[in-house]
């Protein structure tokens, strides 16, 4: 995850909530700080949550190309600006990869990791995308944006769209999250962010051999039907970490926190109770 570019000076847009030990919440691609609401809503009751828009996403827009490693520089600078010397990091998908990199490159800044639908060697078995997939996804997304969670739309277009690979459970509640957070985040994901991700994928990102260096407690959560980052990749990451708890949820996919939010929140709370040192 090298950075051949000179990143422009950028102050990340941040959402701060609550008080207490800091929890840095990192979204995926496409995504934004708004997508992390189901985590910050309950964590902010006991902790200080910091949810940034990563470089090239949401309200942290740039006008030039950058590399994935530039995200790490941005995050360290943001922690410094917030006067946070050490924090727990929760990362979803791309955010989880950045969380792992933070733990590898800046171990003194990281007290623990909560890794959501992610892997140190992310692998996918997503089928080829057809023009019909894009058409149905556009229709489903647009109608759902106007009428969130409409069952007719879910049955008619949603289950035929690319949402069928993102959600194992096609429920109105999950589609409300899509309307509230996913569509706005997609519209504000820049081409530079897409280019940076494509570049990292082409380089064959794989940090599995480095996982033993991460010694803090880690919680690794996955959806059994995830085809964007397959659960076997997440499980291999959990097995490579010296202190990890692995949970895989049946009948859920890449967006499982929006499918079963209560279960995910409960498992995170249980883990935090079992590892109180990650918040000290």
C-alpha positions as CSV (number, residue, x, y, z in Angstrom):
1,X,0.0,0.0,0.0
2,X,2.6,2.5,-1.2
3,X,1.8,6.1,-2.1
4,X,3.5,7.4,-5.3
5,X,1.4,10.6,-5.2
6,X,1.9,13.7,-3.1
7,X,-1.4,14.1,-1.3
8,X,-2.9,17.5,-1.2
9,X,-3.5,19.1,2.2
10,X,-6.9,17.9,3.3
11,X,-8.8,18.1,6.5
12,X,-11.2,15.2,6.6
13,X,-14.8,15.9,7.3
14,X,-15.6,14.3,10.7
15,X,-18.6,13.4,12.7
16,X,-18.0,13.4,16.5
17,X,-20.5,11.9,18.9
18,X,-20.5,11.1,22.6
19,X,-17.8,11.2,25.2
20,X,-15.2,8.8,26.6
21,X,-12.6,6.5,25.0
22,X,-12.3,7.2,21.3
23,X,-13.6,4.8,18.7
24,X,-12.5,5.6,15.1
25,X,-15.2,4.3,12.7
26,X,-14.1,3.8,9.0
27,X,-16.6,3.3,6.2
28,X,-16.2,1.2,3.1
29,X,-16.4,1.8,-0.7
30,X,-18.6,3.5,-1.8
31,X,-19.4,5.0,1.5
32,X,-19.4,7.9,3.9
33,X,-19.5,8.7,7.6
34,X,-23.2,8.6,7.3
35,X,-23.0,4.8,6.5
36,X,-21.5,4.2,10.0
37,X,-24.6,5.5,11.8
38,X,-25.7,2.0,13.0
39,X,-22.4,1.7,14.8
40,X,-22.1,5.3,16.1
41,X,-25.7,5.4,17.3
42,X,-25.1,2.9,20.0
43,X,-21.3,3.3,20.6
44,X,-21.7,7.0,21.2
45,X,-23.8,6.2,24.3
46,X,-20.6,5.1,26.1
47,X,-17.7,6.3,23.9
48,X,-16.5,9.2,21.8
49,X,-17.0,8.1,18.2
50,X,-15.1,9.7,15.3
51,X,-16.5,8.9,11.9
52,X,-14.6,10.6,9.0
53,X,-15.4,10.8,5.3
54,X,-12.3,9.3,3.8
55,X,-10.3,11.1,1.1
56,X,-12.4,11.3,-2.0
57,X,-15.7,10.4,-0.3
58,X,-18.6,12.3,1.1
59,X,-17.5,15.8,2.1
60,X,-13.8,15.1,1.9
61,X,-13.4,15.7,-1.8
62,X,-10.1,16.2,-3.7
63,X,-9.2,17.3,-7.2
64,X,-6.3,15.0,-7.9
65,X,-5.3,11.4,-7.9
66,X,-4.2,9.7,-4.7
67,X,-3.2,6.2,-3.5
68,X,-4.7,4.0,-0.8
69,X,-1.8,4.8,1.6
70,X,-2.8,8.5,1.6
71,X,-5.9,7.4,3.6
72,X,-3.5,6.4,6.4
73,X,-1.7,9.7,6.4
74,X,-5.1,11.5,6.6
75,X,-6.2,9.3,9.5
76,X,-3.1,9.9,11.5
77,X,-3.3,13.6,10.9
78,X,-7.0,13.6,12.0
79,X,-6.1,11.8,15.2
80,X,-3.4,14.3,15.9
81,X,-5.7,17.2,15.3
82,X,-8.3,15.6,17.7
83,X,-5.5,15.1,20.2
84,X,-6.2,11.3,20.3
85,X,-3.1,9.3,21.0
86,X,-4.8,5.8,21.1
87,X,-8.1,4.5,19.9
88,X,-10.2,1.5,19.1
89,X,-10.8,1.2,15.4
90,X,-14.0,-0.2,13.8
91,X,-13.7,-0.7,10.0
92,X,-16.2,-2.0,7.5
93,X,-15.0,-3.5,4.2
94,X,-12.3,-1.0,2.9
95,X,-12.4,0.6,6.3
96,X,-11.4,-2.7,7.9
97,X,-8.4,-2.9,5.6
98,X,-7.4,0.5,6.6
99,X,-7.9,-0.5,10.3
100,X,-5.5,-3.4,9.8
101,X,-3.0,-1.1,8.1
102,X,-3.2,1.3,11.0
103,X,-2.5,-1.5,13.4
104,X,0.5,-2.6,11.4
105,X,2.0,0.8,10.7
106,X,1.0,2.7,13.9
107,X,0.5,0.0,16.6
108,X,1.0,2.5,19.4
109,X,-2.2,4.3,18.2
110,X,-4.5,1.2,18.2
111,X,-6.0,-0.5,21.2
112,X,-8.1,-3.0,19.4
113,X,-9.9,-3.7,16.1
114,X,-13.5,-4.5,15.1
115,X,-13.3,-5.8,11.5
116,X,-16.6,-5.9,9.6
117,X,-16.9,-7.8,6.3
118,X,-13.2,-7.4,5.5
119,X,-9.9,-9.3,5.2
120,X,-6.2,-8.9,5.1
121,X,-6.3,-10.7,1.7
122,X,-9.7,-9.7,0.3
123,X,-11.1,-12.2,-2.1
124,X,-14.3,-12.1,-4.1
125,X,-16.5,-14.6,-6.0
126,X,-18.9,-12.0,-7.3
127,X,-20.4,-13.1,-10.7
128,X,-19.9,-10.9,-13.8
129,X,-22.1,-7.9,-13.9
130,X,-24.5,-7.6,-16.8
131,X,-26.2,-4.5,-18.3
132,X,-29.5,-5.9,-16.9
133,X,-27.9,-5.9,-13.4
134,X,-27.0,-2.2,-13.7
135,X,-30.4,-1.4,-15.1
136,X,-32.3,-3.1,-12.3
137,X,-30.0,-1.7,-9.7
138,X,-30.6,1.8,-11.0
139,X,-34.3,1.3,-11.0
140,X,-34.4,-0.3,-7.5
141,X,-32.1,2.3,-6.0
142,X,-33.9,5.3,-7.5
143,X,-37.4,4.0,-6.5
144,X,-36.1,3.1,-3.1
145,X,-34.6,6.5,-2.6
146,X,-38.1,8.0,-3.2
147,X,-40.1,5.4,-1.4
148,X,-37.7,3.6,1.1
149,X,-38.5,0.0,1.9
150,X,-41.4,-0.4,-0.6
151,X,-42.0,-4.1,-0.8
152,X,-43.2,-4.0,-4.4
153,X,-39.9,-2.4,-5.4
154,X,-37.9,-4.9,-3.5
155,X,-39.8,-7.8,-5.1
156,X,-39.9,-6.4,-8.6
157,X,-36.5,-4.8,-9.0
158,X,-34.5,-5.2,-5.8
159,X,-34.2,-8.9,-5.9
160,X,-33.2,-8.8,-9.5
161,X,-30.6,-6.1,-9.0
162,X,-27.0,-6.2,-7.6
163,X,-28.6,-5.7,-4.2
164,X,-29.2,-9.5,-4.2
165,X,-25.4,-9.8,-3.7
166,X,-25.2,-7.2,-1.0
167,X,-28.1,-8.3,1.2
168,X,-28.9,-11.8,2.1
169,X,-32.2,-10.7,3.6
170,X,-34.2,-8.4,1.3
171,X,-36.1,-6.6,4.0
172,X,-37.7,-3.1,4.1
173,X,-35.5,-2.3,7.1
174,X,-32.3,-3.0,5.1
175,X,-33.6,-1.0,2.2
176,X,-34.2,2.0,4.5
177,X,-30.5,2.0,5.2
178,X,-29.8,1.8,1.5
179,X,-31.9,4.9,0.9
180,X,-30.6,6.9,3.9
181,X,-26.9,6.2,3.6
182,X,-25.8,4.0,0.6
183,X,-27.3,6.0,-2.3
184,X,-26.1,9.4,-1.1
185,X,-22.6,7.9,-0.4
186,X,-22.5,6.4,-3.9
187,X,-23.3,9.7,-5.5
188,X,-20.5,11.4,-3.5
189,X,-17.8,8.8,-4.2
190,X,-15.3,10.5,-6.5
191,X,-13.6,8.9,-9.5
192,X,-10.3,9.4,-7.7
193,X,-11.5,7.2,-4.8
194,X,-12.5,4.6,-7.4
195,X,-9.1,4.8,-9.1
196,X,-7.2,4.4,-5.9
197,X,-9.2,1.3,-5.0
198,X,-8.8,-0.2,-8.5
199,X,-5.0,0.4,-8.3
200,X,-4.8,-1.4,-5.0
201,X,-6.8,-4.4,-6.3
202,X,-4.6,-4.6,-9.4
203,X,-1.5,-4.7,-7.2
204,X,-2.9,-7.8,-5.4
205,X,-3.2,-6.5,-1.9
206,X,-2.4,-9.2,0.7
207,X,-1.2,-8.7,4.3
208,X,-2.0,-12.2,5.7
209,X,1.7,-12.8,6.4
210,X,1.8,-9.7,8.5
211,X,-1.1,-10.4,10.8
212,X,1.0,-12.0,13.6
213,X,2.4,-8.6,14.2
214,X,-1.0,-7.3,15.4
215,X,-1.3,-8.3,19.1
216,X,-4.3,-6.2,20.2
217,X,-7.7,-7.9,20.7
218,X,-9.7,-8.2,17.5
219,X,-13.3,-8.9,16.7
220,X,-13.9,-10.3,13.1
221,X,-17.5,-10.4,11.8
222,X,-18.6,-11.7,8.4
223,X,-21.8,-12.6,6.5
224,X,-22.0,-16.2,5.3
225,X,-23.4,-15.1,1.9
226,X,-20.9,-12.3,1.3
227,X,-19.6,-12.4,-2.3
228,X,-17.7,-9.1,-2.3
229,X,-15.2,-10.3,0.4
230,X,-15.9,-13.9,1.0
231,X,-16.3,-15.2,4.5
232,X,-13.4,-17.6,4.0
233,X,-11.1,-14.6,3.5
234,X,-12.4,-13.0,6.7
235,X,-12.0,-16.3,8.6
236,X,-8.4,-16.6,7.4
237,X,-7.7,-13.1,8.8
238,X,-9.2,-14.0,12.1
239,X,-7.1,-17.1,12.3
240,X,-3.9,-15.1,11.5
241,X,-4.5,-12.7,14.4
242,X,-3.1,-13.6,17.8
243,X,-6.2,-12.4,19.7
244,X,-9.4,-12.7,17.7
245,X,-13.0,-13.6,18.0
246,X,-14.7,-14.8,14.8
247,X,-18.4,-14.6,14.2
248,X,-20.1,-15.5,10.9
249,X,-23.8,-14.7,10.4
250,X,-26.0,-17.1,8.4
251,X,-28.2,-15.8,5.6
252,X,-26.5,-12.4,5.5
253,X,-24.1,-10.8,3.0
254,X,-21.7,-7.8,2.7
255,X,-24.2,-5.3,4.3
256,X,-25.1,-7.6,7.2
257,X,-24.9,-4.8,9.8
258,X,-28.0,-3.3,8.0
259,X,-29.7,-6.7,7.9
260,X,-29.3,-7.7,11.5
261,X,-28.2,-4.5,13.4
262,X,-29.4,-5.7,16.8
263,X,-27.4,-8.9,16.7
264,X,-24.3,-7.1,15.5
265,X,-24.5,-4.4,18.1
266,X,-25.1,-7.1,20.8
267,X,-22.0,-9.1,19.8
268,X,-19.9,-5.9,19.7
269,X,-21.1,-5.0,23.2
270,X,-20.4,-8.5,24.5
271,X,-16.9,-8.4,23.1
272,X,-16.2,-4.9,24.6
273,X,-17.3,-6.3,28.0
274,X,-15.0,-9.3,27.6
275,X,-12.0,-7.1,26.6
276,X,-12.3,-3.9,28.7
277,X,-8.6,-3.0,28.1
278,X,-9.4,-2.0,24.5
279,X,-11.2,1.0,25.8
280,X,-8.6,2.1,28.4
